[in-house]
Amino acid sequence: MEKQPIPNGTLVLVMGILSIIGCCCYGLPGLIFGIVAIVLAGKATKTYMLAPETYSGFGNVKAGKIMGIIGVVLSIAMVLFYVWMYTTIGLEAMQDPQLMELKMQELLGQ
């Protein structure tokens, strides 16, 4: 009997990659893609564990899950960074480079 590819194995890998890339876009796309990758990896793992001799490509699922977790962590860090920036220097300073430089110098005590 020929092994068939695990369902959603490639999709989990793609979502994991997109979660790492998406963390650079204010964090939210990376968070969404990472959560989807983790959930799909969980379902694919359950399917694989029921009949491991039937499926191939479980390495894609493991790699996608790991990248999804990394993407979620980086995205949360990015969201927290933007929340900190917004509360510390304000929206006006985030939009004006000169005002941001002035606020950052005030924060650093220079």
N, C-alpha and C positions, 0 to 999 in steps of 0.2 A: 504494500500500500504506500502510495506516495504522500509525503507530508505536504500539507497546505499551509500557506502563510497565515499567521495569526491575525484574526480580525482587528482592524484599527492599529496594527503595529506600526505601519509607516506614518499614520496620522498622529500617533502619540509622539513619534520622533520629530515630526514637523512642528507640532505644537510646542514641544520642549525647546526647539531652536528659536521659534518665534517669541517665546516667553523671555528668553535672554536678550534678544534683539529689542523686544517691545519695552523692556525696562528703561530704555533710554528715552522713550517718548512719554515723559512725565510719570512713568510707572504703571499707569492704569492698563494699557494694552498687555503689558507683560504679566500683570497680575491675572488678567482674564485668561490669557493663553496658558499660563502656568497651571491654574486651577483646572482648566479643561484637560490638560495633559495628565495631571495627577489622577483625576477621576477616570479618564479613559484607560490609563495604565492599570488602575485597580481592577477595572472590569476585564481587561485583557489578561491580567495575571490570574484572575479567578478562572477564566475560560481555559487558560493554558494548564493550570494545576489539575483540572478535571481529567485531561487527557494529553499529557506532555508528548507522548509518542506520535500524536496526530498533527501537531503544529510545528512550524519552523519560524524563525525570525523573532524569537523572544528577546534577543539582544537589543533589538530596536526598542522594544517596550521598556527594558531596564534603562537604556541610555536616555530615552525620552522622559522617563519619570525623574531621573536624576537631574536632567536639564530643566525640567519643569519646577522642581524644588528649588534649584539655584535661581531660576527666573523669578519665582515668587519672593524669595528672600531679597534679591536685588531690587525688585519692584517695590516691596514694602520699605526698604531703605530709601529709595528714591522719593516715594510719597512722603515719608517722614521728613526728608530733607526739604522738600518744597513747602510742607506745612511749617517747618521751622523758619525757613526764609520768609514766608508770608507773615508769620507772627512777629518775627524779629525786626525786619526792615520794611515790611509793608509792600503793598501791591504797586504803589507809585514808584518806589525805588527799584523794584524788579523790572519795570518797564523802561526806566531811564538809566543808561549806563553811568552817567556822571553822578547822579544822585546815589546810585548803588555804591560807587566807589567811595563817596563821602560817608555814607552810612557804615560801610565796612571799615573804614579808617576809624570812625567813632567807636565801633565795636572792639577794634584791636587796641584802642587807646593811643593812637598816634596823632 
